[in-house]
């Protein structure tokens, strides 16, 4: 196991600047997920750590040792790719143990490590099969097993679940999470799927245009996004942004959405915003609920909304509402809403709402 420290890392492809001065410290044993939209530089960063791409500037340290000039095989990392990269003519056992045999490891030790990896991944019964006889999820387990047997200091995963269907992705997420709990080795994992990032990570590093937009524990990014980009990327369905104006009157504050005035609870009234400042009010679907009782609970406000669209998911429904003239998504009980055009009284949890400067799109 080892910590990974990246300082001032750049990667250029001619005039294209893919990674722009990344600073990142990954403690020993942490599960770090690099996430972001296509083209944000996350896979390039991972491949540069692995040594598959040469850094254009900056340093990469693994276990306290600068490895910029080391070949990939000498960095003591193991990488799992999205396309499995299995040898089709070899059995599962031989695929898993191939790298060890190439390093002239004694046969008894190879067999021991292969057997242990297969046990951890639940594929012991598959060791004599060929890759073409396996499902996609089984092939991915084999690819992970090939990495495990090397006992590397760092595991690198490059979108390993992107080729699987939704059910298999769910299963494999659980398997990878359990595996990390068992082996406690440093993992750097790349995905474009924010659900994968939220469920797997000890820490999320959200990238955009070659830089880190925000990093931290999953719930920190989800509940306290630094920008509208972070707020909109994490969460499904995503956060709604309602344009408005911040109003201050002494120690009291409110948000004006057109003709609708939404008082802020005392804990939120002290944000660094000026009277009359243009803002975006960020509301997640779970911040809106159908009104119950004669009055909202403290920190909530009640508003009337019109239903535009209903998306049932079983026990819950996602309803697109027109709230103060702007669209907002609400997560409601399945029977809270019945048809488009319906008018609902909605309680809005202003304690959990996010407020962003309209110009900079940064949190206030």
N, C-alpha and C positions, 0 to 999 in steps of 0.2 A: 504494500500500500504506500501511497505517497501523495503529498500535496502538489498542486499544479499552480504555478505563478506565471502570469503573462504580463509583460510590461511593455507599453508603447508599441504594440504589435501592428504592423502594416502588411498588407498584401496587395500588390498591384499586378494587373495583367495589361501591360502597355499603358495606355492612357486611362484605363478603367481602374478605379481605386475601390477594391472590394471590401477590404477591412481597414479601418481608419483609426489607428492609434488605440487599440483596445488595451485596457488595464483590467485584469481579472485575477482574483486569488481564490482558488478552490481548495478548501481544507481537506486533509487526509480523511478518506472515508465518506465524503459528501456525495450525494446524488444531485448533480447540477444539470439542469435542462436548458439548452440553448433553443429559444423559440422565436419565431418571427415569420413574416410573410416570405414568399419566394423571392430570392434575390437580395435578401437582407445581409448575407455574408456568414450565416451560421455554419453551413457545411464547409465553406472555405476556411473558417476559423478552426473547425474540427480537423480538417485534413492537414492544416498547417501544424497543429499540435502533433498529429500522427507522423509528420515528416513526409507525407505524400505531396505536399506543396512546400516550396521554399519561402520562408518569410522575406519580405522586402525590407523590413526594418523591425527593431524591437527584439526582445528576448523571450524565450520559453524555458521555464525551469520545471523539471519533474524531480521530486524528491530532493530539492535543493541543488540540483545540477543543471546547468545550462545545456540544452540539447540541440540548439540550432544547427550545429554541424554534424549531428549524429544521424546515421541512416535510420529509416523506420524500424528495422529489426533490432537496432541497438538502443531504442528508447524505452524498451520494456513496457510497451502498451499493446493492447489487443483491440482490434477494430471489428465491429459487426456491421455489415452492409445491408441495405434494403433488398438486394437481389440474391441474398444467401451465399452466392459464390461457392457452391459445393461442387466437388468433382463427381460427375454423373456416373462414372464407371467404378467408383469406390463405395463400399458399404458405409453405413452410418459410423460404425466403429472406426474404420480407416479414415474417414473424413475428419472425425474428431481428433484422432491421434496423429494425423499427417504431419503437423508442424513439429511435434515432439520427435517423431522418427527422423525428420529432416535434420534435427539437431543432435542425432545419434544418442538419444536417451535410451537407457536399457529397456528392453522389451517389458520386463515385469513392472517397471515404473509407469511405462506408457499404459499398460493394461489397467493398472490400479487407478490412474488418473481418469482414464476414459470411463471406467465403471462408476467412479464417484460422480463425475459430471453427469452421466446418464441418469444416475439415481436422483440427483438434485433436480433435474429437468423432467423427470418422469418419462424417460424414453428408453429405459432398459430393454423393453421388449422389442425395440426397433433396431437394435445394434447390427443385425445381420441383413437389414434391408438396404436397397439402393434408393437414392434420392427420388427417382421417378415413382416409387411406390409410396411416397409420403404426401401428406396434405401440406398446404402452405404453412400452417402453424407448426407442424412437426419439422419441416425443413428449417424454420427459423430457430427452433429449439436446438437443432443440430449445429447451426451456425453459432449460436451462443455457446454451446458446449465446446466447440473448437476453440473459442476464446478462453473459456474457463480453465481448460486443462493447462494452459500456459502459466497460470498463476501470475498474471501481469501486475504491475503496480497500478495501472490505470486501465479501465475499460472505456472504449469510445464506441458509441452507437450512432450510426448515421441513418435516421429515419427507418428503423428496422421493421416497423409495423405497417408501412404505407401500402404494401402490396396485399394485405390481408383484408378480408371482409369485416364488417362492423362487429360481429359476434366474436370472431377470432381476435380482433384487436383488443376487445374487452378482456378476453381470457389471458392474452399474452401480457397485457399491462399488469395484471395481477401476478403473473409468473415472474416478471422482471422485478417487480416491487419485492416479492418474497425472496427472490434470489439475492437482491442487495442486502436485505436484512440478514441473510444467512452468511454471506461472504464478506460484507462490510468493506468492500474495496471501493476506491474512488471511481465514480462513473460520471462521464460527460456524455450527454445524450442530446441529439439534435432531432427536432420535430417541427412541423408547421402546425400541428394540431394542439390547440390550446387546452383541450380536455386532457390529452396525454400529459402535457406539461403540468397541469394542476394536480393530477392524480399521482404522478410519479415523483415529483421533485422535492428535495429538501430546500432547494433554492432555484428560482427561475431567473434566467438572464434573457430579457426580452430585447431583441436586436431590431434595428431599423436603419437601412441605408448604410451598413457597415460600421455602425456605432451601437453602444449599449444605451437603450432608451431608459430602462430601469431594471434593477435587480433586487431580489429579496425573497423572503418566504412567500409561497403562493398566496396565502391569505392577505399578506401585506400589500401585494400588488393588486389583488382583487378588490380589497376594501379601501385602499389608499393609493389609487393610481396617480402618478405624477403628471400625466398628460392625457389628453383626450385619446391619443393613439393607444396608450396602454389600456385605458378604460374601455375602449371599443374593441380591442383585440381579445381581451380576456373576458370570458363570460358568454354563455350561450342559452338563450338569445342575448345579443349584445346590449350594452347600455344605450338608453335613449338620451339624446341631447336636446334640450329645449332652450331656445334663445330668450334672454331676458335682460333685466337691469337690476343691479344691486342698489338697494336704498338703505340709508343709515339715518337714524334719528336718535342721537345720544348713544345710549348703550343698547338700544333696540335696533334690529335690522330685519329686512324683508327682501324678497325677490319679487319683482314685478314681471309677470308674463302677460304682456298686453294689458287687458283690463282686469286680470286676476292678480291679487296681491297674496303672496305666500309668506307669512311671518316665519322667521328662523327661530329655532329654540335657542335659549341663552348660550348653550355650549357652542353653537355655531355662529353666533352673532359677532364674535371677535375676530373673524377672519380678516386678512389684510386686503380689504377691498375698499375703494372710495365710493362715496355717495354718487350715484348715477353711472357707475362703471358698467359697461356691457359685459355680460357673463353668459356662460352656458351652464344650465342646470342638468346634471347627470343623474339619471334615475335608472336603476336596474329593475327588471320585471318583478323581483321579489320585494321591492320597496313599495309597490302599489298593491293594495288588497281591497276587496269589496267592503264597504262600510258596514260596521256592525255596532249596535247600541245607539243611544241617543247622541253621543258626542265622541269624537276621536280621543285616543289616549294621549297623554302629554308627549310632545315632540312630533306628533302627527297632525296633518291638516286634512280637511275634507273638501273635496271638489267634485263637481259633476262632470262626467265624461260621456262621450258617445262612442259606441263600439263600431269600428270599421271592419275588422276581420277577426275571425276566431280560428285558432289552430289547436284542436283537441289532441292530447297526448295520452289519454287514459284517465288517471285520477286527477290530472291537472289540465288546464287549458291556457294557452297563451293568447291574449286578446290585444289587438292593436287598437288603441283608443285615441280619440281626438281630445286632448287635454289643453285647455286654453288656446285652442286653435292649432296646436302642434301634435304630431304623432308620438305616442309613447306606448311601450309594450308593458303589459301587466300579466303576472302569473296568478291565475285564479283557480279556485276549486272547479272541478268539471261542471258542476251544475250552477255556478255563480252567474253564468252568462249563456244565453240561448240563441241569440240571432244578431246579425249586423243591424245597426240602426238603433239598438236598444240603448237607453240612457241609464247610466249607473252612477251611484254615489261611491266615490273612491277615496280611501284613506291613504295618504302619502307619508311615508316615514322620512321626515326631514332630518332626523338624527344621522341617517346613513347616506343621505344624498351627497353627491360630489358637486363642487362648484369650481368652474374653470374660467380663467380670463378668456374672453371671446377672441382677442387678438393673438395672444401668445399660445393659447390652448394649453396652458399649464395650470395645475391645481392651485387654488387660492387657500 
